[in-house]
Every structure is written in C-alpha cells, then in structure tokens.
Amino acid sequence: MDILEIGLIASIVILTMVLLVWALFSSLIIIQEYEIGVYMRLGRYKRKLRPGVHLVTPFVSRVFRADTRIQTLDLGRQEVMSRDLAPMVVETIVQYRLAEPDKCILKVDKYRSTLTQVAQATMRKLALMYDLEDLIRLQGKVNEEFSKKMIAEGEPFGVDIVRTEIKDIDPAGPIKAAIEDRIAAERERQATILRADGRKRALIMEMEGRSAK
C-alpha cells in the first residue's frame, strides 16, 4: 500500500469515528427536572420525554424542550376603555405554566406571544363591561372574571393559568383630573364639616360654662 492509500484509509476511519461520536451525542438527550421534551422524528410527533436520560434516533430526530415551571407574563400598562367611555390605563400580570407542552409547541406558533395578545384582548373586552367607578371599586371581582376567562382561553393550547392580578387601574387624561378635583372637593367638604362641628362644640361648651356660673 502506498502513502496515498494509507492516507485515504486513515481519513475514512477518522470520518467514521467522527460520525459515530456525532451519532452518539445526537441520540443522547438529557431532560432536566423542570422540563418536558417533545420528541419529533422525521417531522412527526412521537411522544413526550420525561426528566432523565433518553435515547433517540440520531440525525432524523428533533427534541423541543418546554419549561414547566410557573412563568410570569407582565402585560405592562395597557390603554383600555370603560363602558361609560372613560379612558384608563390598566396594569396586569398573568402567571401560567405549560400543562401540555406538546399542544403548546405543535398547535400554537409562539405560545407566549399568543397568550399575551389573548390576555390584552380579554382585558379590553372585560373593561367595556363596567363603568369606570365600578372597575375601580370592584377590582377584586373584575380580576376573578379575568382569571376565569383566561383559564378558558389557555386550556385549548395546553396552558394552565395559575394566577392573574390587576396591579393598577389608572384613569387617563381629563378623567383623572376630574376625579382628583372631585376627591379634593370631597376632602374640603369633610374638613369644613369637621371645622363647623368643632366650632359648634366649642360654643356649646362655652354656653354651658356660662350657665354653670
């Protein structure tokens, strides 16, 4: 055998070893304790992979990892309108977990973005069912309805809504100024009543003092 043949054989052996090592690493999948793997082979869904070590068919397999821990979706400050056409800014969060990762990955494109849009649309529709005063006064009830609607919306694509919270409802523009003026006027009225009551009590005590003399 000449040098060229030896070099060719050595190259084939090295390439074969590289392919074997690559196949070994491609077939060995480790799923963390907080993950679920979605196993695809030749473009078709096969099964879910639980935490631990798994062997899959090399080169033709693909595994999507889904984090099953509770995640928080901060919707930020969203402009909505109440039933009495009062503009306001609502700040909301949604906590969720992936109950069925195969649905999240296979049935929805970018499930987190989809969940954000669904939550924002749900809050806009919900706000239109209440007057501004009721939205502020019944914030706990509104949040319960928001949670129920989000649970129903998330179920079809495998998302379990754990908790929702309306962090703030802030009237916007002239509505906010009008409310602040009304609150200030009410405080001034209460202060006037207290001052008048104080003067009345002082006058009564003064008259009682004179009568005692």
TAKAZI-V709167 format. One record per residue. N is the residue number from 1. PSI is psi as a letter, one per 40 degrees, with the letter a starting at -180 (999 if undefined). OMEGA is omega in radians with two decimals (* if undefined). D_LAST is the distance of its C-alpha to the last C-alpha in Angstrom with 2 decimals. Layout:
<<N/PSI/OMEGA/D_LAST> <N/PSI/OMEGA/D_LAST>>
//
This chain:
<<1/h/3.14/138.19> <2/i/-3.08/137.55> <3/d/-3.12/134.36> <4/d/3.12/133.28> <5/d/3.12/133.49> <6/d/3.12/131.63> <7/d/3.13/128.88> <8/d/3.12/128.64> <9/d/3.13/128.42> <10/d/3.13/125.78> <11/d/3.12/123.73> <12/d/3.14/123.98> <13/d/-3.14/122.93> <14/d/3.14/119.93> <15/d/3.12/118.89> <16/d/3.13/119.23> <17/d/3.12/117.06> <18/d/3.13/114.43> <19/d/3.12/114.41> <20/d/3.12/114.16> <21/d/3.12/111.21> <22/d/3.12/109.54> <23/d/3.14/110.18> <24/d/-3.13/108.71> <25/d/3.13/105.51> <26/d/-3.09/105.31> <27/e/-3.10/105.60> <28/h/-3.10/103.05> <29/h/3.09/99.47> <30/h/3.11/96.40> <31/h/-3.11/93.25> <32/i/-3.07/90.02> <33/d/-3.08/87.64> <34/e/-3.09/85.14> <35/i/2.91/87.88> <36/h/3.12/90.07> <37/h/3.06/93.41> <38/h/-2.98/94.89> <39/h/3.09/98.68> <40/h/3.07/100.93> <41/h/-3.07/104.74> <42/f/3.07/107.01> <43/e/-3.12/104.02> <44/i/3.13/103.12> <45/h/3.13/100.18> <46/d/-3.11/101.34> <47/i/3.04/98.38> <48/i/3.12/95.14> <49/h/3.13/95.42> <50/i/3.11/92.98> <51/h/-3.12/91.91> <52/a/-3.12/94.87> <53/h/-3.11/98.40> <54/i/3.02/100.55> <55/h/3.12/104.08> <56/i/3.13/104.72> <57/h/-3.09/107.86> <58/i/3.03/108.31> <59/d/-3.07/108.69> <60/e/-3.10/107.93> <61/i/3.05/104.47> <62/h/-3.12/101.00> <63/h/3.06/97.75> <64/h/-3.13/94.32> <65/h/3.13/91.47> <66/h/3.13/88.13> <67/h/-3.08/84.96> <68/e/3.09/83.25> <69/i/3.09/80.05> <70/h/-3.13/76.74> <71/i/-3.11/76.56> <72/h/3.11/73.69> <73/h/3.13/74.13> <74/h/-3.10/71.53> <75/e/3.12/71.59> <76/a/-3.12/69.51> <77/h/-3.05/67.41> <78/h/3.10/68.84> <79/h/3.12/67.96> <80/i/-3.14/67.49> <81/h/3.13/66.23> <82/i/-3.12/63.82> <83/d/3.11/64.41> <84/f/3.03/62.18> <85/f/3.07/64.35> <86/h/3.12/61.80> <87/i/3.13/63.59> <88/i/3.08/62.50> <89/h/-3.11/63.85> <90/h/3.10/64.17> <91/h/-2.98/65.00> <92/i/2.98/66.78> <93/i/3.09/68.82> <94/h/3.06/71.38> <95/h/-3.05/72.69> <96/i/3.00/76.09> <97/i/-3.12/79.20> <98/h/-3.13/82.83> <99/d/3.13/83.47> <100/g/-3.05/86.98> <101/d/3.13/88.31> <102/d/3.08/91.63> <103/d/-3.11/89.89> <104/d/-3.04/87.77> <105/d/-3.03/90.89> <106/d/-3.04/93.48> <107/e/-3.08/91.54> <108/h/3.07/89.08> <109/h/3.14/89.85> <110/g/-3.03/87.21> <111/d/-3.11/84.82> <112/d/3.08/81.89> <113/d/3.11/82.12> <114/d/3.14/82.51> <115/d/3.10/79.44> <116/d/-3.12/77.40> <117/d/3.12/78.49> <118/d/-3.14/77.87> <119/d/3.13/74.32> <120/d/3.12/73.49> <121/d/3.12/74.93> <122/d/3.13/73.07> <123/d/3.11/69.71> <124/d/3.14/70.42> <125/d/-3.12/71.23> <126/d/3.14/68.23> <127/d/-3.13/65.79> <128/e/3.14/67.18> <129/e/-3.07/66.07> <130/i/2.93/62.32> <131/i/-3.09/59.86> <132/d/-3.10/58.33> <133/d/-3.14/54.89> <134/d/3.11/56.56> <135/d/-3.12/58.74> <136/d/-3.05/55.73> <137/d/-3.08/53.61> <138/f/-3.05/56.52> <139/d/3.12/58.25> <140/d/3.12/59.01> <141/d/3.12/60.69> <142/d/3.13/62.64> <143/d/3.10/63.91> <144/d/3.11/65.06> <145/d/3.11/67.06> <146/d/3.14/68.45> <147/d/-3.14/69.57> <148/d/3.14/71.29> <149/d/3.14/73.13> <150/d/3.08/74.26> <151/d/3.13/75.53> <152/d/-3.12/77.63> <153/d/-3.07/78.89> <154/d/-3.06/79.88> <155/d/-3.09/81.70> <156/d/3.12/84.92> <157/f/2.92/85.74> <158/f/3.13/84.78> <159/h/3.12/81.36> <160/h/3.12/78.64> <161/h/-3.09/75.12> <162/d/-3.05/72.96> <163/i/2.98/69.61> <164/i/3.12/68.10> <165/h/2.99/64.84> <166/h/-3.02/63.16> <167/d/-3.06/61.62> <168/i/2.98/59.95> <169/h/-3.01/59.55> <170/h/3.08/58.82> <171/i/-3.05/58.63> <172/i/3.00/60.78> <173/b/-3.08/60.72> <174/d/3.12/58.44> <175/d/3.12/57.28> <176/d/3.12/55.73> <177/d/-3.14/54.05> <178/d/3.12/52.67> <179/d/3.12/51.26> <180/d/3.10/49.66> <181/d/-3.14/48.09> <182/d/3.11/46.80> <183/d/3.13/45.33> <184/d/3.12/43.69> <185/d/3.13/42.27> <186/d/3.09/40.95> <187/d/3.12/39.27> <188/d/3.11/37.68> <189/d/3.12/36.48> <190/d/3.12/34.92> <191/d/3.11/33.28> <192/d/3.12/31.90> <193/d/-3.14/30.50> <194/d/3.12/28.86> <195/d/3.13/27.35> <196/d/3.13/26.06> <197/d/3.11/24.62> <198/d/3.11/22.94> <199/d/3.13/21.36> <200/d/3.14/20.29> <201/d/3.13/18.65> <202/d/3.14/16.89> <203/d/3.13/15.63> <204/d/3.14/14.46> <205/d/3.12/12.59> <206/d/3.13/10.99> <207/d/3.11/10.06> <208/d/3.11/8.82> <209/d/3.13/6.61> <210/d/3.14/5.26> <211/d/-3.11/5.37> <212/d/3.12/3.81> <213/999/*/0.00>>
//
